């Protein structure tokens, strides 16, 4: 039989193959240029059609939704008290919404149902930003801060919050969705009283060399001080419980212990004083601010706090821990913001300085998650400058008290938890 006849391709100038290496390379270059040219013509043709009919673009964006692991996220089936268990992957917001619908369905028509959260300044409850402050019970709003009224059953609590953003993130964490049973298990984190001003003691593991890294943490955490642990061979090696007792007697609200391996930060343990709980995180990808391209220098202003994508009971517990480590009222003149973004159980910590400026003629307007321009921000652009340090954390264990010996582990990470790639703990 003779050789097979090749079928000409519309995307290539030379449809046949040859045994000559140089000709094959030239053929590959021509085919790639031909494909790029066809793709470019198709892209510009689609753009011309969408400019004439904007509905075509909306239909294309609605149809072309990427299928990521976050969109395929699987949740555990829960019962009546499933939202209170730390080991279950439960969407607390979804469970609360289902309970609200059931209560409304069982309520009589003549009895109006009240929403769970009522804001005094108007706006929907779903539009709340993640920059939430500590709960307090002031009689009057003397400083002019935003005040809202929260109704949990029969009790009413007035809480001063951080200012909400005009365009809140779709992944922002709503700390008001904390289950009541979870708050009863950790009353020190979920207190209705006004929490004290954060005062943090930063130290390291025994005989550590991370003095510079620990000092950088004091610039990240407001009202924090670094005390190195003694490395002298005749010095007393204080335990974590002894250091916690020392710090609690002197008014500290949290203890942060930085751990190392081969002179690199590998872990961070945070003790909520005076009685716990204790959170153990692993650290990776530590980068100092001076090594970041185009970095800025931080100031002593209290930063704003953004907590993103903490959705499960364990995630809300972790978010409340970070909330207690930052002052509820930031100093906006510093224009600094600390972001804790949870993505697939990895918590990415970043610190930026932002600036608002006028939009240039060559720049596009700010676009929301729906692909449309945000109203009220047509001529405004925002710029970010990272200050550092940046690192990634992963929660490994949660202890009831100070250390595992105090009351046992409430939750601990295990390798089998990541067997299913679409199930996450936070």
BELZI-V833632 format. One record per residue. N is the residue number from 1. RES is the residue in three letters. NEAR is the number of other C-alpha atoms within 8 Angstrom. Layout:
n-><N | N>
res-><RES | RES>
near-><NEAR | NEAR>
This chain:
n-><1 | 2 | 3 | 4 | 5 | 6 | 7 | 8 | 9 | 10 | 11 | 12 | 13 | 14 | 15 | 16 | 17 | 18 | 19 | 20 | 21 | 22 | 23 | 24 | 25 | 26 | 27 | 28 | 29 | 30 | 31 | 32 | 33 | 34 | 35 | 36 | 37 | 38 | 39 | 40 | 41 | 42 | 43 | 44 | 45 | 46 | 47 | 48 | 49 | 50 | 51 | 52 | 53 | 54 | 55 | 56 | 57 | 58 | 59 | 60 | 61 | 62 | 63 | 64 | 65 | 66 | 67 | 68 | 69 | 70 | 71 | 72 | 73 | 74 | 75 | 76 | 77 | 78 | 79 | 80 | 81 | 82 | 83 | 84 | 85 | 86 | 87 | 88 | 89 | 90 | 91 | 92 | 93 | 94 | 95 | 96 | 97 | 98 | 99 | 100 | 101 | 102 | 103 | 104 | 105 | 106 | 107 | 108 | 109 | 110 | 111 | 112 | 113 | 114 | 115 | 116 | 117 | 118 | 119 | 120 | 121 | 122 | 123 | 124 | 125 | 126 | 127 | 128 | 129 | 130 | 131 | 132 | 133 | 134 | 135 | 136 | 137 | 138 | 139 | 140 | 141 | 142 | 143 | 144 | 145 | 146 | 147 | 148 | 149 | 150 | 151 | 152 | 153 | 154 | 155 | 156 | 157 | 158 | 159 | 160 | 161 | 162 | 163 | 164 | 165 | 166 | 167 | 168 | 169 | 170 | 171 | 172 | 173 | 174 | 175 | 176 | 177 | 178 | 179 | 180 | 181 | 182 | 183 | 184 | 185 | 186 | 187 | 188 | 189 | 190 | 191 | 192 | 193 | 194 | 195 | 196 | 197 | 198 | 199 | 200 | 201 | 202 | 203 | 204 | 205 | 206 | 207 | 208 | 209 | 210 | 211 | 212 | 213 | 214 | 215 | 216 | 217 | 218 | 219 | 220 | 221 | 222 | 223 | 224 | 225 | 226 | 227 | 228 | 229 | 230 | 231 | 232 | 233 | 234 | 235 | 236 | 237 | 238 | 239 | 240 | 241 | 242 | 243 | 244 | 245 | 246 | 247 | 248 | 249 | 250 | 251 | 252 | 253 | 254 | 255 | 256 | 257 | 258 | 259 | 260 | 261 | 262 | 263 | 264 | 265 | 266 | 267 | 268 | 269 | 270 | 271 | 272 | 273 | 274 | 275 | 276 | 277 | 278 | 279 | 280 | 281 | 282 | 283 | 284 | 285 | 286 | 287 | 288 | 289 | 290 | 291 | 292 | 293 | 294 | 295 | 296 | 297 | 298 | 299 | 300 | 301 | 302 | 303 | 304 | 305 | 306 | 307 | 308 | 309 | 310 | 311 | 312 | 313 | 314 | 315 | 316 | 317 | 318 | 319 | 320 | 321 | 322 | 323 | 324 | 325 | 326 | 327 | 328 | 329 | 330 | 331 | 332 | 333 | 334 | 335 | 336 | 337 | 338 | 339 | 340 | 341 | 342 | 343 | 344 | 345 | 346 | 347 | 348 | 349 | 350 | 351 | 352 | 353 | 354 | 355 | 356 | 357 | 358 | 359 | 360 | 361 | 362 | 363 | 364 | 365 | 366 | 367 | 368 | 369 | 370 | 371 | 372 | 373 | 374 | 375 | 376 | 377 | 378 | 379 | 380 | 381 | 382 | 383 | 384 | 385 | 386 | 387 | 388 | 389 | 390 | 391 | 392 | 393 | 394 | 395 | 396 | 397 | 398 | 399 | 400 | 401 | 402 | 403 | 404 | 405 | 406 | 407 | 408 | 409 | 410 | 411 | 412 | 413 | 414 | 415 | 416 | 417 | 418 | 419 | 420 | 421 | 422 | 423 | 424 | 425 | 426>
res-><UNK | UNK | UNK | UNK | UNK | UNK | UNK | UNK | UNK | UNK | UNK | UNK | UNK | UNK | UNK | UNK | UNK | UNK | UNK | UNK | UNK | UNK | UNK | UNK | UNK | UNK | UNK | UNK | UNK | UNK | UNK | UNK | UNK | UNK | UNK | UNK | UNK | UNK | UNK | UNK | UNK | UNK | UNK | UNK | UNK | UNK | UNK | UNK | UNK | UNK | UNK | UNK | UNK | UNK | UNK | UNK | UNK | UNK | UNK | UNK | UNK | UNK | UNK | UNK | UNK | UNK | UNK | UNK | UNK | UNK | UNK | UNK | UNK | UNK | UNK | UNK | UNK | UNK | UNK | UNK | UNK | UNK | UNK | UNK | UNK | UNK | UNK | UNK | UNK | UNK | UNK | UNK | UNK | UNK | UNK | UNK | UNK | UNK | UNK | UNK | UNK | UNK | UNK | UNK | UNK | UNK | UNK | UNK | UNK | UNK | UNK | UNK | UNK | UNK | UNK | UNK | UNK | UNK | UNK | UNK | UNK | UNK | UNK | UNK | UNK | UNK | UNK | UNK | UNK | UNK | UNK | UNK | UNK | UNK | UNK | UNK | UNK | UNK | UNK | UNK | UNK | UNK | UNK | UNK | UNK | UNK | UNK | UNK | UNK | UNK | UNK | UNK | UNK | UNK | UNK | UNK | UNK | UNK | UNK | UNK | UNK | UNK | UNK | UNK | UNK | UNK | UNK | UNK | UNK | UNK | UNK | UNK | UNK | UNK | UNK | UNK | UNK | UNK | UNK | UNK | UNK | UNK | UNK | UNK | UNK | UNK | UNK | UNK | UNK | UNK | UNK | UNK | UNK | UNK | UNK | UNK | UNK | UNK | UNK | UNK | UNK | UNK | UNK | UNK | UNK | UNK | UNK | UNK | UNK | UNK | UNK | UNK | UNK | UNK | UNK | UNK | UNK | UNK | UNK | UNK | UNK | UNK | UNK | UNK | UNK | UNK | UNK | UNK | UNK | UNK | UNK | UNK | UNK | UNK | UNK | UNK | UNK | UNK | UNK | UNK | UNK | UNK | UNK | UNK | UNK | UNK | UNK | UNK | UNK | UNK | UNK | UNK | UNK | UNK | UNK | UNK | UNK | UNK | UNK | UNK | UNK | UNK | UNK | UNK | UNK | UNK | UNK | UNK | UNK | UNK | UNK | UNK | UNK | UNK | UNK | UNK | UNK | UNK | UNK | UNK | UNK | UNK | UNK | UNK | UNK | UNK | UNK | UNK | UNK | UNK | UNK | UNK | UNK | UNK | UNK | UNK | UNK | UNK | UNK | UNK | UNK | UNK | UNK | UNK | UNK | UNK | UNK | UNK | UNK | UNK | UNK | UNK | UNK | UNK | UNK | UNK | UNK | UNK | UNK | UNK | UNK | UNK | UNK | UNK | UNK | UNK | UNK | UNK | UNK | UNK | UNK | UNK | UNK | UNK | UNK | UNK | UNK | UNK | UNK | UNK | UNK | UNK | UNK | UNK | UNK | UNK | UNK | UNK | UNK | UNK | UNK | UNK | UNK | UNK | UNK | UNK | UNK | UNK | UNK | UNK | UNK | UNK | UNK | UNK | UNK | UNK | UNK | UNK | UNK | UNK | UNK | UNK | UNK | UNK | UNK | UNK | UNK | UNK | UNK | UNK | UNK | UNK | UNK | UNK | UNK | UNK | UNK | UNK | UNK | UNK | UNK | UNK | UNK | UNK | UNK | UNK | UNK | UNK | UNK | UNK | UNK | UNK | UNK | UNK | UNK | UNK | UNK | UNK | UNK | UNK | UNK | UNK | UNK | UNK | UNK | UNK | UNK | UNK | UNK | UNK | UNK | UNK | UNK | UNK | UNK | UNK>
near-><2 | 3 | 4 | 4 | 4 | 6 | 6 | 6 | 7 | 5 | 8 | 11 | 10 | 8 | 9 | 7 | 6 | 7 | 6 | 6 | 7 | 6 | 9 | 11 | 8 | 8 | 10 | 8 | 8 | 11 | 12 | 9 | 8 | 11 | 10 | 8 | 8 | 9 | 8 | 8 | 8 | 8 | 8 | 8 | 8 | 8 | 8 | 8 | 9 | 11 | 7 | 6 | 8 | 8 | 7 | 9 | 9 | 8 | 8 | 8 | 8 | 7 | 6 | 6 | 6 | 4 | 6 | 6 | 8 | 7 | 6 | 8 | 9 | 7 | 8 | 7 | 6 | 8 | 5 | 5 | 7 | 10 | 14 | 10 | 9 | 10 | 7 | 10 | 13 | 14 | 10 | 13 | 8 | 7 | 10 | 9 | 8 | 8 | 8 | 8 | 8 | 8 | 8 | 8 | 7 | 6 | 9 | 7 | 5 | 4 | 6 | 7 | 6 | 4 | 5 | 7 | 9 | 10 | 12 | 7 | 7 | 5 | 6 | 7 | 8 | 4 | 7 | 10 | 12 | 15 | 12 | 12 | 12 | 13 | 13 | 12 | 9 | 7 | 4 | 4 | 8 | 5 | 4 | 5 | 10 | 9 | 12 | 12 | 12 | 12 | 11 | 8 | 4 | 5 | 6 | 8 | 10 | 12 | 14 | 12 | 15 | 12 | 8 | 9 | 7 | 4 | 6 | 11 | 7 | 5 | 6 | 13 | 12 | 8 | 10 | 4 | 8 | 10 | 10 | 7 | 7 | 11 | 12 | 8 | 6 | 9 | 8 | 6 | 10 | 9 | 10 | 7 | 7 | 9 | 9 | 5 | 5 | 13 | 12 | 15 | 13 | 15 | 13 | 13 | 10 | 8 | 7 | 12 | 5 | 12 | 9 | 6 | 8 | 13 | 9 | 9 | 9 | 13 | 10 | 7 | 10 | 14 | 8 | 11 | 8 | 10 | 7 | 7 | 12 | 9 | 8 | 5 | 4 | 4 | 7 | 5 | 7 | 7 | 6 | 8 | 8 | 8 | 9 | 13 | 9 | 8 | 12 | 11 | 7 | 6 | 7 | 13 | 13 | 14 | 16 | 12 | 11 | 15 | 12 | 12 | 7 | 4 | 8 | 7 | 13 | 11 | 11 | 12 | 13 | 11 | 13 | 12 | 12 | 9 | 7 | 12 | 13 | 14 | 12 | 12 | 12 | 11 | 13 | 9 | 7 | 10 | 10 | 9 | 12 | 7 | 7 | 10 | 5 | 6 | 12 | 9 | 5 | 6 | 5 | 6 | 9 | 13 | 13 | 12 | 13 | 12 | 13 | 12 | 11 | 12 | 12 | 15 | 17 | 10 | 11 | 14 | 9 | 8 | 11 | 11 | 10 | 8 | 13 | 11 | 12 | 12 | 13 | 10 | 9 | 10 | 10 | 9 | 5 | 10 | 10 | 13 | 12 | 12 | 12 | 12 | 11 | 12 | 8 | 7 | 10 | 10 | 11 | 13 | 12 | 12 | 13 | 12 | 13 | 11 | 8 | 8 | 8 | 7 | 10 | 5 | 4 | 4 | 6 | 5 | 12 | 10 | 9 | 9 | 6 | 5 | 6 | 7 | 10 | 11 | 5 | 4 | 10 | 9 | 7 | 11 | 11 | 8 | 8 | 8 | 10 | 13 | 12 | 13 | 12 | 13 | 12 | 12 | 12 | 10 | 11 | 10 | 12 | 12 | 16 | 14 | 12 | 16 | 12 | 10 | 6 | 8 | 10 | 10 | 10 | 9 | 9 | 8 | 8 | 6 | 6 | 5 | 7 | 9 | 6 | 6 | 7 | 9 | 10 | 11 | 10 | 14>
